[in-house]
Amino acid sequence: MKKLLVLHTGGTISMSENPDGRVVTNEVNPVSDLSAVKNLADITELNPFQIPSPHMSLSHMNTLRKTIIEQINTDNFEGIVITHGTDTLEETAYFLNLTLNVSIPVILTGAMRSSNEIGADGLYNYLAAIRTACDADSKSKGVLVVFNDEIHSATNVTKTHTSNTSTFQSPNYGPLGIITKNHIYFHHLPVINRPLVKVDTTIKVGLLTAHSDLDAELLEFFLEHDYDGVVIEALGQGNLPPSALAGLDKLLTADIPVVLVSRCFNGIVSNNYHYEGGGYDLDQRGVIFSNGLNGQKARLKLIIALSNNLKEEQLKNYFRK
Ligand SMILES: NC(=O)C[C@H](N)C(=O)O
């Protein structure tokens, strides 16, 4: 049997419905210490914290990262499974993907329905994650998300539905693999980039969604409140309304890096349009173009880039990959 480390962090997978029909945190995690799982692997469980995932902070993510490093340095674990709330699951998965230098499988999973609700998916997803962590093909694929019989890369996966159990999807690219009753099938190989291992949890990066009439003052807010970087979910292929440009220029003049992603959930931003606020204009002003990440992941990537002192061309290259 493979030796796995399981880290429980909270979320709906650890919760249950009370008599009033509200979903609440349990004293004891319902997927903890289960005999169904013990037949699949030799499991060591830790509970670094038990929180709903909207409470997850950069500092929690870093605690998780440090716990993993500490544990794999002291014991010969062959895989790691993390149970997590779904709201920010993709952020923790991506953060670990950017910063962990490991080849053993690291897999996040969770649930959309709490443990005693009809059709609860937590235990099923947990078993699927354990099976995937035990599979030799799951090695060296970066951090993975297992949910609803699919295996997704941390880079591409996102929560797409408020309540459906098939909420995790990878726009543009699809899942890396699927899980059947008896087998795990990978059909794509992810591109693996070299992790950057320094994390400075004091770095502040803001995220803003563009819209028509976007006010320059919203961008100036980040300057006035000492943000170290800003991510903008721009319009379409990477364009902004002229009303926002004075604020953008103030940020760039103050050497605050501004990364552009799109508020479209498919596709990649580019410097095509040559009009005021168009991608070409933004490129000339010094904005950094990202490579198809969503806003919440670009924010984490900029935090990691700044933690590792990447500047100018290095920063641009990091966001190209
Ligand atoms: N399905 C879930 O886990 C959602 C919950 N609000 C959480 O992220 O903790």
The ligand as a Tripos MOL2 file, in Angstrom:
@<TRIPOS>MOLECULE
LIG
    9     8     1     0     0
SMALL
NO_CHARGES

@<TRIPOS>ATOM
      1 N1        -18.4550   23.6850   -1.3550 N.am      1 LIG1
      2 C1        -17.7180   24.3770   -0.5000 C.2       1 LIG1
      3 O1        -16.7780   23.8560    0.0610 O.2       1 LIG1
      4 C2        -18.0740   25.8150   -0.3190 C.3       1 LIG1
      5 C3        -17.7260   26.4000    1.0240 C.3       1 LIG1
      6 N2        -18.3110   27.7150    1.1360 N.3       1 LIG1
      7 C4        -16.2090   26.5350    1.2110 C.2       1 LIG1
      8 O2        -15.5350   26.8770    0.2810 O.co2     1 LIG1
      9 O3        -15.7480   26.3280    2.2980 O.co2     1 LIG1
@<TRIPOS>BOND
     1     1     2 1
     2     2     3 2
     3     2     4 1
     4     4     5 1
     5     5     6 1
     6     5     7 1
     7     7     8 2
     8     7     9 1
@<TRIPOS>SUBSTRUCTURE
     1 LIG1         1 GROUP 0 **** ****
